[in-house]
Amino acid sequence: MKRRKRPAKFDFKPFSEQQRRLIHWWRPMTVVSENDFVIADGAIRSGKTIAMIIGFLTWSQEMFSGESFILAGKTMGALKKNVIRPMLQMLEAWGWPYTYIRSGTDARIEIGVNTYYLYGANTEASQDALQGLTAAGAYADEAALFPQNFIDQMIGRCSVPGAKIWMNCNPENPHNYINEEFIKKARKKKVYHLHFMMDDNLTLSPKVKERYRRTWLPGSVFYKRFILGLWVAADGLIYQQFADHVEDYLVPSSWLLERDGRGNLKNEIMYAVIGVDFGGTKSAHSFTLTGFTRGFKQVVVLDEYYCKKRI
């Protein structure tokens, strides 16, 4: 029988303040330990994954005994590369005994008396594998890439008292489920949100950081996501200013229902849409505001805008 090679021991480096916050936020003496979730998002290569692995391991081992936990990645391969490999190296460095069952429907790592089950979350059907499991916590790597139903099922499985959900990700579309339902509602849902920048990774040299910064043009969606760690739209983006500041262009629907001095409606426009003709060669752009009357009996052009200059 061929003996598997043990992973190399992890080479620990000094941690930044932001990394230490992520590692220790759960400790009972901290105010933020009252939260049920932690989400670490931000720039690429910002050190959030390593800090989260350390925090998750120490939290689960110190706070629970004989419990099950969820370790999930976009795919099983990505999970093993991004999380499991450095996790095993850390266990080797700490001298913690463990057993790693690599394959099968119950792929898992047993550390002490706790069990950590491994899952890929690449399809809507992936959530089926979680059903029936009772967990004391979950770690979701690149959670913004997960199907929504997997995230909901994962949270639902964590019913042990004191359970916490750990999620990290690079920013995606601003309407992504993680951003809309957890980061934007952090106080309501008891989410501890930590935003990471490349400077939070003390192992990254100034030369490497500069190379990353000059790879993408400042102001581009990729610069905003990868370097600034912002949730901005990318796919199919045409009007950058509008995409980044949608709230500046919203108008109340009440202006379509203007009334005269007697309280009667001046018009019967009940629904309106804006049609856009985008010049593919940037030759011209046309916007038409079209209104529909009650019962969609009439179609009325309410306003038009034509832009001929190149943008």
C-alpha positions in Angstrom: 0.0 0.0 0.0 1.4 3.3 -1.1 1.8 5.8 1.7 0.5 9.3 1.0 2.9 12.1 1.4 2.2 14.5 4.3 1.7 18.1 3.3 4.4 20.6 4.1 4.0 22.7 7.2 2.4 26.1 6.7 4.8 29.0 6.9 3.0 31.6 9.1 3.8 35.3 8.5 2.8 38.4 10.5 -0.8 39.2 10.3 -2.4 42.7 9.6 -4.9 44.3 11.9 -7.7 43.3 9.5 -6.6 39.7 9.4 -6.5 39.6 13.2 -10.0 40.9 13.4 -11.2 38.1 11.2 -9.2 35.5 13.1 -10.5 36.5 16.5 -14.0 38.1 16.0 -15.8 35.1 17.5 -14.1 35.2 20.9 -16.7 35.8 23.6 -15.0 38.8 25.0 -15.5 40.8 21.8 -18.6 42.9 21.0 -18.8 41.6 17.5 -19.0 37.9 18.7 -22.7 38.4 19.0 -23.0 38.3 15.2 -24.2 35.1 13.5 -22.3 35.6 10.3 -18.9 36.9 9.2 -18.3 38.0 5.6 -14.9 38.9 4.4 -14.8 40.5 0.9 -12.6 42.8 -1.0 -9.6 42.9 -3.4 -7.7 40.0 -4.8 -4.6 38.7 -2.9 -5.7 40.6 0.3 -5.1 37.8 2.8 -8.8 37.1 3.7 -8.8 33.4 2.9 -5.8 32.4 5.1 -7.1 34.5 8.0 -10.6 32.9 7.7 -9.2 29.4 7.6 -7.3 30.0 10.8 -10.2 31.7 12.5 -12.7 29.0 11.5 -10.4 26.2 12.7 -9.6 27.7 16.1 -13.3 28.7 16.6 -14.7 25.3 15.8 -12.1 23.4 17.8 -12.3 25.7 20.9 -16.1 26.1 21.0 -17.4 22.7 20.0 -16.8 19.0 20.7 -18.1 16.1 18.6 -19.9 18.3 16.1 -20.1 18.4 12.3 -19.2 21.4 10.1 -19.6 22.3 6.4 -16.7 23.3 4.2 -17.9 24.4 0.8 -16.3 25.8 -2.4 -17.6 26.6 -5.9 -16.3 23.2 -7.0 -14.7 20.4 -5.0 -11.4 21.0 -6.9 -11.5 24.7 -6.0 -12.2 23.9 -2.4 -9.3 21.5 -2.1 -6.9 24.0 -3.8 -8.0 27.2 -2.0 -9.0 25.9 1.4 -8.1 22.2 2.2 -4.5 22.4 1.1 -3.5 25.4 3.3 -5.7 24.0 6.1 -3.8 20.7 6.2 -0.5 22.6 6.1 -1.7 24.5 9.2 -2.7 21.4 11.0 0.8 20.0 10.3 2.4 23.1 11.6 0.3 23.1 14.8 0.8 19.4 15.3 -3.0 18.7 15.4 -3.8 15.1 14.5 -6.3 14.6 11.7 -7.7 12.1 9.2 -8.5 13.2 5.6 -11.0 11.1 3.6 -10.5 12.5 0.1 -13.2 11.0 -2.0 -16.7 9.5 -2.0 -20.0 11.0 -1.0 -18.7 11.7 2.5 -15.4 13.4 1.7 -14.3 14.9 5.0 -11.6 15.9 7.4 -11.7 14.6 11.0 -9.9 16.8 13.4 -10.0 15.6 17.0 -13.7 14.7 17.7 -15.1 17.2 15.1 -15.9 16.3 11.5 -15.7 18.7 8.5 -17.7 17.6 5.5 -16.6 18.8 2.0 -19.0 20.1 -0.6 -18.9 21.6 -4.1 -21.6 24.2 -4.9 -21.5 24.5 -8.6 -25.1 23.7 -9.5 -28.6 24.3 -8.2 -28.8 20.5 -7.3 -25.7 20.8 -5.1 -27.8 21.8 -2.1 -29.3 18.3 -2.1 -26.1 16.9 -0.6 -26.6 19.0 2.5 -30.0 17.7 3.3 -30.2 15.8 6.6 -27.0 17.2 8.0 -27.0 18.9 11.4 -24.0 21.3 11.6 -22.5 23.6 14.1 -21.1 26.0 11.5 -20.1 26.5 7.8 -17.3 27.9 5.8 -18.2 29.1 2.3 -15.2 29.9 0.1 -16.0 32.4 -2.8 -19.6 32.4 -1.6 -20.7 35.0 -4.2 -20.3 32.3 -6.9 -22.7 29.9 -5.1 -26.3 29.2 -6.2 -28.6 31.0 -3.8 -30.4 27.8 -2.8 -27.1 26.2 -1.7 -26.4 29.2 0.6 -29.9 29.0 2.1 -29.7 25.2 2.6 -26.2 25.6 4.2 -27.5 28.2 6.6 -30.6 26.0 7.4 -28.3 23.1 8.3 -26.5 25.0 11.0 -28.9 24.5 13.9 -26.5 23.6 16.7 -26.6 26.4 19.4 -23.8 28.8 18.9 -23.4 28.0 15.2 -21.9 30.7 12.9 -21.6 31.1 9.2 -18.2 32.1 7.7 -18.2 33.4 4.1 -15.5 35.0 2.0 -15.6 36.2 -1.6 -14.3 38.7 -4.2 -17.0 41.2 -5.2 -19.4 40.3 -8.0 -22.4 42.2 -9.5 -23.9 44.6 -6.9 -27.2 42.7 -7.1 -25.5 39.4 -6.1 -27.4 37.6 -3.3 -24.5 37.9 -0.8 -24.3 41.7 -1.3 -28.1 42.3 -1.4 -29.2 40.0 1.4 -26.3 40.0 3.8 -23.8 42.8 3.4 -26.5 45.5 2.8 -28.6 44.1 5.7 -25.6 43.4 8.0 -27.1 45.0 11.1 -30.5 43.4 10.7 -29.1 39.9 10.0 -26.2 40.2 12.5 -23.5 40.0 10.0 -19.9 41.1 10.8 -18.6 42.5 7.5 -14.9 43.0 7.0 -13.6 44.6 3.8 -10.1 43.7 2.7 -7.5 45.6 0.6 -4.2 44.3 -0.8 -2.4 46.3 1.9 -4.1 44.0 4.5 -1.8 41.2 3.2 1.6 41.9 4.7 3.2 39.2 2.7 2.5 41.0 -0.6 5.5 43.1 -1.7 5.0 46.7 -3.0 6.3 45.6 -6.4 3.7 42.9 -6.7 0.9 45.2 -5.6 2.0 47.8 -8.1 2.0 45.2 -10.8 -1.6 44.3 -10.0 -2.6 48.0 -9.9 -1.2 48.7 -13.4 -2.7 45.6 -14.9 -6.2 47.2 -15.1 -7.1 50.7 -16.0 -8.2 52.9 -13.1 -12.0 53.4 -13.4 -12.6 50.1 -15.2 -14.9 47.6 -13.6 -12.1 45.1 -13.2 -9.9 47.7 -11.4 -12.8 48.5 -9.1 -13.4 44.8 -8.3 -9.9 43.4 -8.1 -8.0 46.4 -6.7 -10.6 48.4 -4.8 -12.8 45.4 -3.9 -16.0 47.1 -4.9 -19.3 45.4 -5.9 -19.8 46.8 -9.5 -21.5 45.6 -12.6 -19.3 44.1 -15.4 -21.1 41.8 -17.8 -22.7 43.7 -20.7 -21.9 47.1 -19.1 -22.3 50.1 -21.4 -23.1 53.1 -19.3 -20.6 53.0 -16.5 -21.8 56.1 -14.6 -25.4 54.8 -14.5 -24.4 51.3 -13.5 -22.3 52.6 -10.5 -24.9 55.1 -9.3 -28.3 53.7 -10.2 -29.9 55.5 -7.3 -29.1 58.9 -8.8 -31.4 58.2 -11.7 -34.4 56.8 -10.0 -37.6 58.9 -10.1 -40.9 58.2 -8.2 -43.7 56.7 -10.3 -46.1 59.3 -8.8 -45.0 61.9 -11.4 -46.9 59.9 -14.0 -50.1 60.3 -12.1 -50.3 64.1 -11.9 -53.6 65.5 -10.8 -55.4 68.8 -11.4 -56.8 71.2 -8.8 -59.9 69.0 -8.5 -58.0 65.9 -7.8 -58.6 64.4 -11.2 -55.8 62.6 -13.1 -54.2 64.8 -15.8 -53.4 61.6 -17.7 -54.0 57.9 -17.4 -50.4 56.7 -17.8 -50.1 53.7 -15.6 -46.8 52.2 -16.8 -43.7 53.5 -18.5 -40.5 52.1 -20.0 -37.3 53.5 -21.5 -36.2 52.1 -24.8 -32.5 52.5 -25.6 -30.9 52.3 -29.1 -27.2 52.0 -28.5 -24.9 52.8 -31.5 -22.5 49.9 -31.7 -19.8 52.1 -33.3 -20.6 54.8 -30.7 -22.1 57.0 -33.4 -25.3 57.9 -31.7 -27.6 56.9 -28.8 -31.4 57.3 -28.6 -33.6 57.1 -25.5 -37.4 57.0 -25.7 -39.7 57.2 -22.7 -42.9 55.4 -23.6 -46.1 55.4 -21.5 -49.0 53.0 -21.5 -52.6 54.1 -20.5 -55.0 52.1 -18.3 -55.6 48.7 -19.8 -52.8 49.3 -22.2 -55.3 50.9 -24.6 -52.8 53.6 -25.8 -49.1 53.9 -26.3 -47.7 57.4 -25.8 -44.2 58.8 -26.3 -43.6 60.9 -23.2 -40.1 62.1 -23.9 -37.1 61.5 -26.1 -33.4 62.1 -26.0 -30.9 61.8 -28.8 -27.1 61.9 -28.3 -24.9 62.1 -31.4 -21.5 62.7 -29.9 -19.1 59.9 -29.3 -18.8 58.7 -25.7 
